[in-house]
Amino acid sequence: MTELTNKQFDADLQRIRTELLQMGGLVEAMVQDGMQALTEGDLSLVDRVREHEKEVNRFEVEIDERVTQIIARYQPTAIDLRTLMAVTKMLTDMERSGDEAEKIAMMARRIHEDDRSFMPDIELRHMASQISAMMRQVMDAFARQDAVLAASVVRSDKEVDREWKATLRNLITYMIEDPRTISRSIDLLFIARSMERIGDHCKNMAERVIFMVHGADVRHKGLKMAERIVRGEPEPTPEEKLAAKAAKQAEEIARGDSQ
């Protein structure tokens, strides 16, 4: 590339990065507004979430078109190409996160417009805070090309999954003990499920950041492998994998014997 072309490429790439970060900020705001509508009953926030969802959809289409154009025009390689590939995948997870945030807001409206007063005492704000933090961190990891921070987002998804399972158990208990809470429990179940899915999308995006930085695809390889890669450690050999598997099986047998 000539110097002029290099400068234009850098400007085009920076625009894509900036718009993806703006898109992430919108989705994070949607989650917060949806939860505030649920906890405080401010239904004007639901309309704001729905407007933001339209902006998120617009960002997805426009950024995707720019990525296609920049690849065709400049034929980038190495980390620049990985960045653009990561962006195209992250767009899908971001847009789906926006859809889930809109579901939360719409369910909040349904709950507050309904006259039924039996509400199970379920705390969802901590889970909402977690997924908002995950969205913020994965965008920060993308902006700074910080694979270590991205790996921490992958780890955070484990905690969100635990909270989802705990919420599910609690809601089932409420429905068994007091049938009057069944309808409302189902509403809250959908909200918790949407938050758990946003956590999954954040994890997916974090894995894309690791790919962008290290060129390693850590999807379906587990948290330990992701953390190993970001620390710069080589992937274990087949022999090491077999030894680790044997050690795990021996540990499980020993634990069973002790019980």
Secondary structure, DSSP 8 states (H G I E B T S, - for coil): --HHHHHHHHHHHHHHHHHHHHHHHHHHHHHHHHHHHHHH--THHHHHHHHHHHHHHHHHHHHHHHHHHHHHHH---HHHHHHHHHHHHHHHHHHHHHHHHHHHHHHHHHHHHS----------HHHHHHHHHHHHHHHHHHHHT-HHHHHHHHHHHHHHHHHHHHHHHHHHHHHHH-GGGHHHHHHHHHHHHHHHHHHHHHHHHHHHHHHHHH----TTS-HHHHHHHHTT-----HHHHHHHHHHHHHHHHHHHHH-
